[in-house]
């Protein structure tokens, strides 16, 4: 990780992580958690374990938040404070509706991406402020559905949290193993198109193995260069 100027103006400087750095950090967090709790590493990680993972680094996790008066399509937010752990809120419908469990899982891990990678950033920014600053003593980062699991780099902070979301749920080295195994079972040889019958089967296998939506699985494969965004081809060695 290195520090670079923040072109958005949100901070004076912001952290720059390569995808490989995010992959390594997220995989270590998840595998250490599973190994310490169960003595082994198996995927998919359970939704309850995702809640516990997040809870260990926040002051409060509210799984029944109502965002009706705060804007459209908000599914989660992280509130950062001075010298106190962040607080995270998750849209109540994601918790109450079993059919939305995959969305709950991606929202939990997206917010954990903010918590783990951005808490120190907000604290550093406050330390650099004057004691007489009129800025708020807390900062809220709200996340809409379109940014929860996105491959867009339009907003670096949301991209980092979105990438971390995929890396927590589908760690890179475990994805590679499952990708090769699934390709052999399906009988894929060479490059295929994302939306071909074989491509859809492969995405479906990854989605089932790691308990994520088909869209989330496809985005993760794009993140890892498995599917080419320009041609839609598959590179099994990626």
N, C-alpha and C positions, 0 to 999 in steps of 0.2 A: 504494500500500500504506500502511496505517496500523496503529498498534499499539493493541490493545484488551485489556482484562482477559481472562484465560483462565478461563472458567467451569468447565473440567474439573479445574482445580487442578494440571495438569501443569507449567505455567509461571506466573510472575507476570503476564506479558503475552505475547500471541501476535500474529503478523502476520495482518492481515485483507486478503485480496486479493479484488477483484471478479473475476468471470469474464472480463471484458474485459482486465484486467491480466494474468491467467494466460494467456489466449489470445495476447496480444501478446508476452509474454516467451518462451513456449514456441515460437511460430512463428519468432521471431527466432533462437533457439538452433538450431533444426533447419535453417532456410534458410541461415543463415550457415555451418553445418557443411557442408551439401551444396554450397553455392557455392564454399567454400574448397577442398573436395576434388575436385569435378568440374567446376567452372566453370559449373554449371547446376543447376536445381532440378527434380527429378522425383520423383513419388510412384508407388508406395509406396516409402518408405525401406526399404532392405534390413535384414534382421535383423543381419547382420554390422556394418553401420553403427550400428545401435542399441547394439551391444556397445561399439564404439569410442567412441561418444558418452558412454556411461556411464563407460568406463574412464578418460577424460581428467580426470574429477573425483573419482575414488576412489583409495585406496591399493591396493585389491585387489578384483577381481571373481571370485568363485568360482561357476562355472556348474554345479558338481556337488555341491551341498550335500545332506546327508541330515538331514532334520528329524524323523526317525521318533521320536526320544526327546524332542522338544521340544513336541509338540502336534499336533493334527489340522488338516489343511487349510492348513498354512503353505506358501506358495509362494515367499516371498522375505523377506529382512530386510536392514535397514541398521543397522550398528553405528557409533555416533558416538563419537569420542575427543577428548581435549583436545589441541589444537594439532597434530592429525594429520588427514589426509583420512579420510573414512568408509570402511568396508569393506562390500561388498554380497555377499550370498549368494543364489543362485537354486536352487530345487529341481532336482535332477539329472534327474528324469524329464522336465522340460520341455525340457532340452537334448538328451537321448538319444532322445526319441520325436519323429520328424518330424511326426507327426499333431498334436502339441501346440505347433507353432510359433506359432500365433496367441496361445496362452496365454503362451508365452515372451516374445513381443513386448510384450504388455500388462504382464507382470511386470517386464521390464526398464525400461519407461518409467515405471511406477508407482514403482519404487525410485529412478529418476533424479529423479522429482518430489520425493521426500524429500531426496535428496542436494542438489539445487539450491536448493530453497526452505527447507529446515529446518536445514542444517548450521550456518549462522550463528546460528540461534536457540539451538541446544544450546551453542555456544561462548559466546554472550552469557550464558546462564544459569550456566555454570561460572564465568565471570569475576565474577559477582555473588555467588558462594558464598564463604564464609569459607575461609581457608587451612586451617582445622582442621575443615572439614566432613567428616562421615562418609559422605557420599553417594559412590556409585560413580564412578570416573573414566571410565567408559564407559557408554553407554546403547544398548540394542538395541530397535529398533522392528520388530516382526514383523508381516507382512501375510498374512492369509488370503485364499483365493480370493474370498470374498464381498465383500471390500473393495478388491480390485485395480482393478476398473473399475466403480465404483458411483456412482450419482447421489445417494446418501443423504448428508445433512449431519449425521448423528448424531455423528460424530467429525470435527471440523474438520480435523485433520491428515490423516486418511485421505481426506477429501473433497478437500482440496487436491491430494494426490498422485494421486488417482483422476482428478480433472479434468485435471491436467497430463498424465496418461497419454493421455487422448483428444486433448489439444491438441498433443502431440508427434507422435502417429501420424496425426492428421487435423487439420492446422492450419485455423483458422477461415476464412481467405480462400480457401484451396484447396477447402475443403468447399463453400463457397457456389457457386464456379464449377462444381464437379462436380455439385452438386445441381441446379442449373438445367439443365445439359447433360443429365443423366440424365432429368430430368422431361420435357424436350422429346423425347428419344428414346423414352421410354415412352408419351408422349402424355398426360401428366397436365395437366389444366386445373382450377384451383381446388383447394379443400380435399379431402383424402382421409383415410380412416381408416388408422391404423397397420397394422392387421392385415387390411386389404383386399388383394385381389390386387395392385393398383397399389402400395400401401404396402410390401408384401413385396418386390416387384420393385425398388423404389427403395432400400430398405435393402440388398438384395442387391448392387446396383450399387455403392453406397458401400463395402460390405464388400470387394468385389473390387478396386475401384480403390485402396484404401489398405491392403489385405492385413490385414484384421482379421476377427474373427468377426462373424456377423450380430448377436449380442447386443451386442457392443462398438459396432458401427455404430449400432444403435438407441439405445443410451445416449448416444452423442455427439450424435445428432440431438435427443434430449431436452434435453441440456445447452445446445444452441444454440437451443432454442425452436422447432425445426422441427416436431416433434410435440408436441402439447399433452398433458401427463400426465393432464389431467382429461377431455378429449374424444377424444384420439387423432387430432385433425385435423392436417392438414399445412398449413403456411404457407410457400409457396415463397419469399417475400421475406424470411424471417427471417435 
